Amino acid sequence: MSKLGPLGDIPSLLQRYATGELNPTGVMEAVHALIQDDSDNVWIHKLLLESLRQYARKVEEKGMAALPLYGIPFAIKDNIDLAGVPTTAACPAFTYTPQRSATVVQRLIDAGAIPIGKANLDQFATGLNGTRSPYRVCRNAFNPEYISGGSSSGSAVAVAKGWVCFSLGTDTAGSGRVPAAFNSLIGHKPTRGWLSTRGVVPACRSLDCVSIFAFTAADAERVLEAAASYDDEDIYSRRRENRDDLASQNLRQDFRFGIPHRQQLQFFGNLESARLFEEAITQLQALGGEVIEIDFSPFLEAAHLLYGGPWVAERYAAIQQFFDLHSDEVISPVREIIAGAHRFSAADAYNGSYRLHTLKRQADRTWSEVDCLMTPTAGTIYRIEEMLADPIRLNTNLGYYTNYMNLLDYSAVAVPAGFQNDGLPFGVTLVAPAHQDVSLLHLAARLQQAYSLPLGATGIPLREEVSPEMASFQRPAPPEQPVLVRVAVCGAHLSGLPLNPQLTSRNGRLVANTTTSPDYKLYALPGTPPLRPGLVRVDKNERGFAIEVEVWELPASEFGSFVAGIPAPLGIGTITLAGGEPVQSFLCEGYAVADARDISQFGGWRRYMQSTADPSERKEDVRGAGPG
């Protein structure tokens, strides 16, 4: 990792993969070495190096073209299941080992992302500060004397330090936003139900959301698109509704954003936070926003219901059997919060629901006045020793601007918004009605670009290019050299052979004539002209050969169309060249060579074709093969 440095945004790592500078196996080895020094108590469980290598090999075999999150490392809050890895919810006595990953985790792995480990949290996701864990206090990425925020503490700090490119948290009361603000990250709390919560230890099951920590809003959107899906096995899963088109128009220019009436703003004595919020208002105005003060009282009353109303009973219901038998294993003050459920009756639950519906009706009227809201994410930040001395009151302060969100069914994005004079981060939260997540993320990207702060605590500058979808918001960028992708070919794409024009017509350039490492076989597969081979990597116990290849460079913009025409059983994966360097190449699925002719002893496709000069022999023995 010393050579690699801290990880930054997702496109930067993908670009380094595409050019061959890095490969997933090497990145996993570097990340694993780095996270062994965990003085800030970020991790509860770190995957073994061999497990990381296995994940890396799988994505390398599939190739970049098939995987939108190819080789991207991520962290998982330890109340979200990863198959074969213990889930603790930060309570050792509660630990179990799931056989199946949470839906959202599996979708990300299927997209090419690689899990690094399970991250620390406030026990049973109850808290906004990061100090409520028997696995020790998770410390702020900028100043270890300060809280990291919670409950998704380790998830945020792992990203902020550049150990992973993104992470999963959960958010019931603000757990996916407060840690983002305290560690200068994007924290996206999606519309309730967009990300499946199957395989997540519930806090308040009817309100819980899986959240995303990322360096940029564009990265959060990329992860959201890979992770979001309707899950029939999750009773709270929802299908996405297409409300983003109109919202996107409203949030592009001349939009109206609401802030709480000045007398309703709370900074708990922190003058720096007050100053930074006023600066954020100015920044959003500069982007075309008109500020409107709104009555924040229904939002605040709804927020109070989460811990001061019968929803506390839902936290008890989530772990009722365990809590009744092992309440002594639950740490204070989490134990006292959950035990408070016993003071509420069924009638209280109904009355609370009636009151919430009334408050939502009142709060929803705000959307006739404004297109979005902006509030501080948290009014202030505390030292760890302050939080431990007064855990309930100070934690309540942290939820002043967050606790209402899921009760009222809104989407939200926490955005970095500058630094206090002491170097601690400050953040604001943008809020919109449900199903307007993408439009909100686009506005968050514009605001993030306006601040142009470094990524987390890495010191890496924010790139100007946020995403193609947001290109209309970007300042013109200076001309850049095209990104080039290297691909090795071993058959009909070789120089002078029938498919070589598919490379040259895309401005491909031959850069090397070489061979693979000596652990491959080459087969002639059934097919029709143009005749093509299939390359397969062999098991370590099987004899392999060094196969002749040419390495070509293609503009990345042409790479997608080049691989789009690859027919099964072939695909793009990663092979190893004679010198040990990895490169993208054609590979053949193993099942396809069962009845094919092994031509490895020829050392390459050209020599094999020369040996079949007799047309009758070619018809009998060649029978075609896969592209390459």
FISEMAR-988045 format. One line per field, with one value per residue (C-alpha): x, y, z; residue number from 1. Coordinates in Angstrom, 3 decimals. Example, Ala and Ser with C-alpha at 12.3 -4.5 7.8 and 13.67 -1.06 7.14 Angstrom:
2
c1	12.300_13.670
c2	-4.500_-1.060
c3	7.800_7.140
resi	1_2
# end
This chain:
628
c1	0.000_2.979_3.354_-0.359_-1.123_-4.618_-7.462_-9.572_-12.735_-13.946_-13.156_-9.543_-9.012_-10.854_-8.636_-5.501_-6.893_-7.727_-4.214_-2.639_-0.894_-2.747_-4.664_-7.227_-4.986_-2.232_-4.630_-6.176_-2.741_-1.820_-5.070_-4.821_-1.315_-2.391_-5.432_-3.446_-2.533_-5.970_-5.209_-8.494_-10.596_-12.238_-12.626_-14.385_-13.442_-10.855_-10.980_-7.984_-5.541_-6.308_-10.032_-9.273_-7.121_-9.936_-12.352_-9.740_-9.098_-12.805_-13.193_-9.998_-11.369_-14.612_-12.885_-13.666_-16.179_-18.635_-18.262_-19.146_-17.383_-14.452_-12.033_-13.384_-12.731_-15.516_-16.297_-19.466_-21.000_-21.051_-24.810_-24.978_-24.349_-21.423_-21.604_-19.160_-18.087_-19.439_-22.040_-21.805_-23.852_-21.057_-22.297_-20.030_-22.723_-25.107_-22.641_-23.763_-22.212_-24.590_-24.532_-25.929_-24.879_-27.341_-29.055_-27.270_-23.855_-24.396_-25.421_-22.254_-20.064_-21.822_-20.927_-17.237_-16.794_-14.589_-15.430_-12.438_-14.011_-16.764_-16.645_-17.184_-20.479_-22.515_-23.975_-27.187_-26.936_-28.184_-26.349_-24.968_-21.531_-19.342_-18.412_-20.926_-18.964_-17.230_-14.727_-13.498_-14.278_-13.878_-11.934_-12.401_-10.259_-9.099_-8.556_-8.548_-9.680_-13.062_-15.973_-16.267_-20.045_-22.223_-23.688_-21.839_-18.542_-16.046_-17.742_-17.140_-13.583_-12.504_-13.469_-12.133_-8.685_-8.621_-8.604_-11.667_-13.432_-16.899_-18.719_-22.132_-23.724_-27.247_-29.371_-32.394_-31.821_-28.873_-26.250_-25.398_-25.136_-23.592_-20.390_-20.168_-20.226_-17.612_-15.238_-15.782_-17.611_-20.737_-23.333_-26.390_-29.491_-31.618_-35.377_-36.632_-36.862_-34.706_-31.896_-33.026_-32.553_-32.732_-29.639_-29.413_-29.779_-32.745_-32.783_-36.281_-37.199_-39.958_-37.585_-34.110_-32.165_-28.857_-26.742_-23.711_-20.493_-18.379_-15.847_-18.095_-21.777_-21.055_-19.531_-22.564_-24.796_-22.678_-22.966_-26.687_-27.326_-25.456_-27.070_-30.683_-33.252_-36.694_-36.392_-39.474_-38.011_-37.889_-41.351_-40.266_-38.627_-40.072_-39.869_-38.268_-40.717_-39.682_-39.914_-36.405_-37.069_-39.170_-37.115_-33.929_-35.310_-36.317_-32.886_-30.786_-31.252_-33.480_-34.501_-35.843_-34.276_-35.639_-33.760_-35.234_-36.326_-33.268_-34.708_-35.116_-31.471_-29.387_-25.604_-25.294_-22.824_-20.615_-20.071_-17.922_-20.806_-23.106_-20.584_-20.085_-23.821_-24.229_-21.422_-23.230_-26.361_-24.276_-22.758_-26.168_-27.432_-24.469_-25.628_-28.973_-30.883_-33.331_-33.335_-36.705_-37.081_-39.592_-41.294_-39.178_-41.435_-43.229_-39.838_-38.554_-41.628_-41.390_-37.726_-38.671_-40.939_-38.031_-36.575_-39.253_-42.155_-43.221_-40.684_-38.254_-40.371_-39.413_-35.752_-36.713_-38.755_-35.742_-33.708_-36.453_-35.503_-31.807_-32.476_-34.831_-32.201_-28.989_-29.703_-26.587_-24.528_-25.841_-23.697_-24.911_-26.556_-27.844_-29.373_-31.277_-32.567_-33.921_-35.320_-37.295_-39.614_-41.479_-43.094_-45.091_-48.385_-50.096_-52.355_-49.257_-48.052_-51.328_-51.480_-47.880_-48.710_-51.670_-49.515_-46.782_-49.277_-50.462_-46.902_-46.053_-49.043_-47.794_-44.167_-45.119_-46.729_-43.174_-42.668_-45.165_-42.833_-39.379_-37.668_-35.336_-34.198_-30.720_-29.818_-26.621_-26.001_-25.145_-25.066_-21.756_-19.150_-17.860_-14.688_-14.830_-14.422_-17.361_-19.582_-18.695_-19.458_-22.909_-23.929_-27.700_-28.022_-25.141_-26.281_-29.731_-28.120_-26.467_-29.868_-31.523_-31.392_-31.514_-33.996_-37.097_-35.873_-37.060_-40.194_-41.249_-39.998_-37.553_-34.255_-31.095_-27.462_-24.869_-22.273_-18.895_-19.161_-15.851_-13.766_-13.791_-10.738_-9.515_-9.483_-12.585_-15.029_-18.512_-21.294_-24.759_-27.599_-29.784_-33.292_-35.992_-39.170_-38.881_-37.803_-35.823_-32.463_-30.663_-31.670_-30.594_-27.235_-26.734_-27.340_-24.984_-22.348_-22.693_-22.350_-19.374_-17.702_-18.335_-16.416_-13.784_-12.525_-10.044_-11.461_-12.068_-8.864_-6.696_-5.542_-6.428_-7.943_-11.522_-11.634_-13.567_-15.180_-18.004_-19.947_-21.174_-24.730_-23.670_-21.516_-23.844_-22.879_-19.119_-16.676_-14.873_-11.919_-8.569_-7.937_-6.587_-4.701_-7.092_-7.113_-5.689_-6.576_-4.184_-5.586_-3.741_-4.906_-3.932_-5.891_-7.825_-7.069_-3.315_-1.616_-2.511_-5.307_-9.008_-10.206_-7.235_-9.162_-11.424_-8.392_-6.893_-10.254_-10.544_-7.137_-5.524_-1.729_0.486_2.847_4.365_4.897_5.275_3.828_1.691_3.174_3.622_0.299_-2.140_-3.531_-4.817_-7.691_-9.308_-13.032_-15.914_-17.149_-17.217_-14.658_-12.988_-11.264_-10.411_-8.776_-9.765_-7.254_-7.708_-5.657_-4.779_-4.775_-1.449_-1.265_-1.700_1.012_0.681_2.364_3.533_1.223_2.135_0.166_0.226_-0.500_-2.480_-3.497_-7.022_-8.605_-10.837_-13.722_-13.385_-12.895_-16.573_-17.632_-14.689_-15.686_-19.419_-19.127_-17.456_-19.620_-19.964_-18.125_-15.536_-15.079_-12.543_-10.538_-7.066_-4.079_-0.461_2.270_5.721_7.173_4.507_2.458_-1.342_-3.250_-6.804_-7.220_-9.637_-10.346_-12.527_-14.934_-13.757_-16.829_-16.255_-12.942_-14.191_-14.471_-12.042_-8.597_-5.706_-3.213_-1.022_2.069_2.188_2.863_0.403_-2.330_-0.106_1.994_-1.081_-2.680_0.523_0.402_-3.085_-2.282_-4.055_-7.715_-9.007_-6.956_-8.174_-11.791_-11.286_-9.157_-9.556_-13.292_-12.787_-12.381_-13.133_-12.023_-8.713
c2	0.000_2.320_2.337_2.571_5.267_5.817_4.833_7.581_7.629_4.677_6.024_6.668_3.048_1.704_3.814_2.376_-1.112_-0.327_0.878_-2.173_-0.110_-2.047_-5.292_-6.389_-9.045_-6.544_-3.972_-6.535_-7.533_-3.902_-3.062_-6.170_-5.187_-1.654_-2.465_-4.713_-1.510_-0.609_1.856_3.692_0.551_0.511_-3.244_-6.043_-8.720_-8.493_-11.037_-13.326_-12.505_-15.721_-14.900_-11.491_-13.119_-15.520_-12.619_-10.824_-13.832_-14.200_-10.613_-10.821_-13.888_-12.090_-8.896_-5.202_-5.153_-7.297_-5.684_-2.041_-2.259_-4.352_-4.907_-2.043_-2.701_-1.929_-2.272_-3.703_-2.535_-5.513_-5.721_-6.692_-10.320_-11.555_-15.305_-17.293_-14.306_-13.708_-10.985_-9.488_-6.253_-5.238_-7.730_-10.792_-12.900_-12.247_-13.460_-15.823_-16.865_-16.517_-18.944_-16.334_-12.733_-9.889_-9.080_-5.753_-7.299_-10.059_-7.582_-5.572_-8.685_-9.731_-6.289_-6.915_-5.190_-6.975_-6.972_-6.201_-6.774_-6.044_-2.600_-1.415_0.178_1.382_-1.816_-2.936_0.282_2.276_5.592_8.369_8.717_5.614_5.074_2.334_-0.758_-3.496_-3.551_-0.156_3.382_4.064_7.310_10.232_10.079_13.704_13.872_10.703_12.655_13.244_10.928_9.350_9.530_6.440_4.058_3.290_4.421_1.987_2.108_5.864_5.904_3.051_5.198_8.468_6.923_5.610_1.940_1.258_3.191_2.953_1.226_0.117_1.427_1.425_4.458_4.531_7.794_9.291_6.564_6.911_10.706_11.871_9.787_11.138_14.715_14.027_12.390_14.646_12.097_11.741_9.792_8.732_7.525_6.127_6.142_3.621_0.193_0.927_-1.195_-4.523_-5.022_-8.814_-10.039_-6.919_-7.144_-4.801_-1.764_-0.526_-2.875_-0.724_2.263_0.816_1.738_0.435_3.527_4.308_6.117_7.325_9.977_11.552_11.833_10.224_7.212_6.949_6.963_4.259_2.047_2.791_1.665_-1.598_-2.313_-1.199_-3.834_-4.990_-7.982_-10.158_-11.749_-8.371_-7.277_-3.618_-3.630_-1.074_-0.680_2.529_5.136_7.431_10.808_11.949_13.511_16.408_16.732_16.877_19.776_21.560_21.114_22.132_25.888_28.502_25.992_26.771_25.242_25.394_25.905_25.921_29.289_30.908_30.563_26.794_26.258_24.638_24.527_23.715_26.494_25.748_29.085_27.436_25.217_28.251_30.089_27.140_26.629_30.254_29.699_26.593_28.680_31.089_28.228_26.782_30.206_30.545_27.345_28.969_28.264_30.596_30.205_30.028_29.659_26.973_25.898_23.021_22.160_19.127_17.674_18.167_16.651_13.639_13.290_13.160_10.168_7.925_7.672_9.443_7.484_3.870_3.222_2.308_-0.840_-1.797_-1.843_-4.264_-6.382_-6.648_-8.604_-9.559_-13.208_-12.419_-9.390_-11.287_-13.959_-11.944_-8.301_-8.319_-8.807_-5.513_-2.526_0.647_2.912_0.678_-1.650_1.163_2.529_-0.843_-1.664_1.590_-0.181_-1.749_1.540_1.650_-0.129_-1.254_1.782_3.986_2.437_3.247_6.758_7.322_6.181_8.553_11.444_10.596_10.605_14.046_15.351_13.878_15.630_18.905_18.329_17.297_20.691_22.039_20.482_22.907_25.730_24.263_21.663_20.439_21.191_21.874_21.556_20.977_17.237_17.718_20.945_20.179_17.482_16.242_14.895_11.210_11.985_14.425_11.820_9.115_11.479_12.482_9.803_10.289_14.080_14.627_11.785_13.387_16.628_14.767_13.585_17.009_17.250_13.522_11.548_12.524_11.338_7.726_8.361_10.911_8.764_11.176_10.644_12.454_13.061_14.333_16.526_17.821_21.592_22.867_22.698_24.352_26.393_23.423_21.225_19.156_18.609_20.089_18.809_19.670_17.396_17.814_16.387_15.532_13.434_9.692_8.423_11.550_10.099_10.495_14.135_14.816_13.144_15.314_18.448_17.074_16.636_20.268_21.426_19.134_20.574_24.110_23.309_21.186_19.683_16.784_13.261_12.315_12.466_11.212_14.593_13.464_16.362_16.098_15.406_17.873_15.112_13.883_11.637_11.640_12.160_15.414_16.687_19.629_20.997_20.796_23.514_22.789_20.522_20.842_18.321_15.034_12.190_9.305_6.499_3.364_-0.237_-3.063_-6.339_-9.492_-11.478_-15.021_-15.992_-14.463_-10.929_-11.384_-9.133_-10.121_-12.504_-12.066_-10.257_-7.927_-5.027_-5.009_-3.619_-1.367_0.240_1.279_2.979_-0.029_-0.109_-3.178_-2.705_-6.145_-9.640_-12.018_-15.137_-15.968_-17.384_-21.194_-22.199_-22.000_-24.285_-23.429_-25.279_-25.342_-25.052_-26.041_-23.264_-21.756_-19.424_-17.217_-19.920_-18.947_-20.443_-20.677_-19.919_-21.585_-21.307_-24.715_-25.980_-25.848_-29.662_-29.765_-29.169_-25.831_-24.000_-20.496_-19.378_-16.736_-13.483_-9.941_-7.068_-4.203_-0.814_0.453_3.749_3.020_4.627_1.875_-1.027_-1.543_-1.893_-4.222_-6.702_-6.377_-8.675_-11.532_-14.672_-17.334_-19.313_-16.543_-13.444_-10.918_-11.782_-11.216_-13.352_-13.273_-12.568_-14.157_-11.313_-11.689_-8.601_-8.987_-7.887_-8.138_-10.972_-13.314_-16.365_-19.390_-21.005_-24.426_-26.385_-25.463_-27.312_-30.740_-31.936_-29.474_-30.280_-29.378_-27.489_-26.163_-28.005_-25.694_-22.763_-20.483_-20.084_-19.113_-22.248_-24.386_-22.804_-23.369_-27.041_-27.355_-26.142_-29.175_-28.090_-31.576_-31.735_-28.298_-29.334_-32.433_-31.050_-27.301_-26.792_-23.196_-21.711_-18.606_-15.106_-13.882
c3	0.000_0.420_-3.373_-3.958_-1.381_0.037_-2.247_-3.763_-5.825_-7.860_-11.375_-10.375_-9.336_-12.385_-14.614_-13.032_-13.568_-17.209_-17.991_-16.353_-13.682_-10.956_-10.685_-8.068_-6.526_-5.881_-4.480_-2.123_-0.871_-0.264_1.527_3.698_4.786_5.628_7.781_10.126_12.005_13.365_16.137_15.507_16.106_12.694_12.204_14.027_11.490_8.697_5.886_5.535_2.771_0.896_0.933_-0.591_-3.238_-4.113_-4.585_-6.702_-8.928_-9.610_-10.782_-12.823_-14.603_-15.464_-16.603_-16.410_-19.238_-17.280_-13.838_-13.071_-9.686_-10.919_-8.032_-5.918_-2.191_0.283_3.988_5.529_8.791_11.134_11.357_7.665_6.674_4.597_3.968_6.065_8.166_11.712_12.238_15.739_15.692_18.139_20.734_21.076_22.760_19.844_17.182_14.418_11.103_8.147_5.235_2.882_2.290_2.656_-0.636_-0.966_-0.271_-2.808_-5.498_-4.926_-5.047_-8.251_-9.655_-8.928_-5.550_-3.019_0.724_2.951_6.348_8.863_10.463_14.025_15.106_18.051_19.476_17.738_15.675_18.673_18.812_16.631_18.187_17.706_21.371_22.222_21.231_23.229_20.357_21.610_20.552_16.837_16.464_14.098_10.948_11.420_15.179_17.332_20.386_18.741_18.008_14.591_14.597_14.578_14.554_11.279_12.758_11.251_7.857_7.617_8.951_6.650_3.654_5.076_5.557_2.003_2.999_0.831_-1.922_-0.372_2.451_3.608_6.770_8.064_8.853_11.132_12.995_11.108_11.321_7.637_7.708_10.998_10.511_6.957_8.247_10.936_8.425_5.365_3.215_1.141_3.104_1.111_2.931_0.121_-0.093_2.443_0.789_-2.269_-0.819_0.584_4.315_4.092_5.911_8.095_11.884_12.428_14.676_13.803_11.002_9.499_9.271_8.650_5.521_4.213_3.534_1.383_2.374_-0.550_-1.463_-4.094_-4.911_-8.280_-6.509_-4.233_-7.304_-8.955_-5.860_-5.530_-9.107_-8.496_-5.121_-5.514_-6.439_-5.423_-3.098_-2.788_0.350_2.150_3.257_3.343_-0.080_-2.538_-6.266_-7.453_-8.679_-11.502_-9.818_-10.676_-14.075_-12.820_-9.666_-11.723_-13.742_-10.551_-8.946_-11.967_-11.779_-10.157_-7.493_-4.057_-0.975_2.520_5.754_9.274_10.612_12.156_15.679_15.086_14.171_16.920_17.071_20.798_21.426_18.416_16.664_13.998_12.880_12.713_10.530_8.221_7.747_6.671_4.174_2.861_2.269_0.213_-1.764_-2.641_-3.635_-5.984_-7.680_-8.505_-5.305_-3.624_0.149_1.944_5.702_6.634_9.844_11.117_14.064_12.511_11.569_15.110_16.716_14.413_15.362_19.035_18.398_17.421_20.933_22.972_21.509_20.988_18.195_20.972_21.325_17.786_18.829_21.587_19.166_16.854_19.439_21.912_22.459_22.879_25.084_27.421_27.986_27.810_28.609_30.794_27.611_26.183_27.110_28.785_27.614_24.783_27.380_29.086_25.777_24.656_28.113_27.889_25.447_28.370_29.294_26.038_25.441_22.239_22.559_22.706_19.451_17.684_19.110_18.063_14.549_14.371_15.521_13.018_10.139_11.240_11.391_7.997_6.448_7.925_6.914_3.363_2.792_2.752_-0.694_-2.199_-1.155_-1.849_-4.040_-1.316_2.226_3.534_7.209_9.136_9.328_13.003_14.958_16.619_17.286_20.660_22.167_23.054_26.757_26.618_24.966_27.476_30.350_29.062_26.531_26.306_26.134_23.746_21.486_21.392_20.234_17.364_16.122_16.083_12.265_11.429_13.529_11.547_8.148_7.960_9.993_7.368_4.467_2.842_1.019_2.074_1.132_3.611_1.871_3.164_3.725_4.996_8.139_11.520_12.445_14.500_11.369_12.135_9.258_8.980_6.754_5.539_4.494_1.416_1.782_-0.764_-0.897_-1.440_-4.881_-5.783_-4.800_-8.108_-8.546_-4.985_-5.600_-8.687_-6.627_-3.973_-6.686_-7.732_-4.141_-3.608_-6.709_-5.436_-2.236_-4.018_-0.746_-0.620_-0.422_3.205_5.214_2.330_1.025_-2.513_-4.518_-5.716_-9.456_-11.560_-13.613_-11.389_-13.782_-17.368_-16.147_-14.468_-17.310_-17.918_-14.503_-15.021_-15.911_-19.200_-18.479_-20.222_-23.009_-21.706_-23.276_-23.952_-21.402_-22.998_-22.206_-22.938_-24.251_-25.261_-28.296_-29.196_-32.310_-35.160_-33.896_-34.357_-36.927_-40.484_-39.434_-40.334_-37.179_-36.745_-38.392_-35.324_-33.489_-36.117_-36.973_-33.313_-33.326_-31.724_-31.554_-31.244_-28.273_-27.625_-29.002_-26.078_-24.461_-21.487_-18.320_-18.643_-17.105_-20.004_-22.708_-26.161_-27.823_-31.241_-30.568_-32.843_-35.087_-38.533_-40.155_-39.236_-37.237_-33.669_-30.544_-26.881_-24.114_-20.703_-17.530_-16.076_-12.538_-10.701_-10.803_-14.585_-17.173_-18.930_-21.776_-22.648_-25.468_-28.050_-27.710_-29.011_-26.626_-28.150_-26.753_-27.379_-26.338_-23.350_-25.261_-27.893_-25.504_-24.735_-28.380_-28.996_-26.281_-26.950_-29.956_-28.115_-28.448_-25.756_-24.511_-24.644_-22.572_-21.349_-18.251_-16.832_-17.844_-16.725_-19.262_-19.324_-17.269_-14.575_-15.451_-15.703_-18.781_-20.107_-22.613_-24.290_-22.137_-22.762_-20.300_-19.205_-20.276_-23.947_-24.275_-23.212_-26.824_-28.397_-29.744_-27.428_-29.608_-26.791_-28.025_-31.052_-28.697_-30.487_-33.053_-35.997_-35.809_-35.453_-38.514_-40.490_-39.562_-41.012_-44.519_-45.980_-46.347_-45.557_-42.350_-41.373_-41.858_-39.727_-36.921_-36.631_-36.523_-35.389_-31.932_-29.909_-30.832_-29.668
resi	1_2_3_4_5_6_7_8_9_10_11_12_13_14_15_16_17_18_19_20_21_22_23_24_25_26_27_28_29_30_31_32_33_34_35_36_37_38_39_40_41_42_43_44_45_46_47_48_49_50_51_52_53_54_55_56_57_58_59_60_61_62_63_64_65_66_67_68_69_70_71_72_73_74_75_76_77_78_79_80_81_82_83_84_85_86_87_88_89_90_91_92_93_94_95_96_97_98_99_100_101_102_103_104_105_106_107_108_109_110_111_112_113_114_115_116_117_118_119_120_121_122_123_124_125_126_127_128_129_130_131_132_133_134_135_136_137_138_139_140_141_142_143_144_145_146_147_148_149_150_151_152_153_154_155_156_157_158_159_160_161_162_163_164_165_166_167_168_169_170_171_172_173_174_175_176_177_178_179_180_181_182_183_184_185_186_187_188_189_190_191_192_193_194_195_196_197_198_199_200_201_202_203_204_205_206_207_208_209_210_211_212_213_214_215_216_217_218_219_220_221_222_223_224_225_226_227_228_229_230_231_232_233_234_235_236_237_238_239_240_241_242_243_244_245_246_247_248_249_250_251_252_253_254_255_256_257_258_259_260_261_262_263_264_265_266_267_268_269_270_271_272_273_274_275_276_277_278_279_280_281_282_283_284_285_286_287_288_289_290_291_292_293_294_295_296_297_298_299_300_301_302_303_304_305_306_307_308_309_310_311_312_313_314_315_316_317_318_319_320_321_322_323_324_325_326_327_328_329_330_331_332_333_334_335_336_337_338_339_340_341_342_343_344_345_346_347_348_349_350_351_352_353_354_355_356_357_358_359_360_361_362_363_364_365_366_367_368_369_370_371_372_373_374_375_376_377_378_379_380_381_382_383_384_385_386_387_388_389_390_391_392_393_394_395_396_397_398_399_400_401_402_403_404_405_406_407_408_409_410_411_412_413_414_415_416_417_418_419_420_421_422_423_424_425_426_427_428_429_430_431_432_433_434_435_436_437_438_439_440_441_442_443_444_445_446_447_448_449_450_451_452_453_454_455_456_457_458_459_460_461_462_463_464_465_466_467_468_469_470_471_472_473_474_475_476_477_478_479_480_481_482_483_484_485_486_487_488_489_490_491_492_493_494_495_496_497_498_499_500_501_502_503_504_505_506_507_508_509_510_511_512_513_514_515_516_517_518_519_520_521_522_523_524_525_526_527_528_529_530_531_532_533_534_535_536_537_538_539_540_541_542_543_544_545_546_547_548_549_550_551_552_553_554_555_556_557_558_559_560_561_562_563_564_565_566_567_568_569_570_571_572_573_574_575_576_577_578_579_580_581_582_583_584_585_586_587_588_589_590_591_592_593_594_595_596_597_598_599_600_601_602_603_604_605_606_607_608_609_610_611_612_613_614_615_616_617_618_619_620_621_622_623_624_625_626_627_628
# end
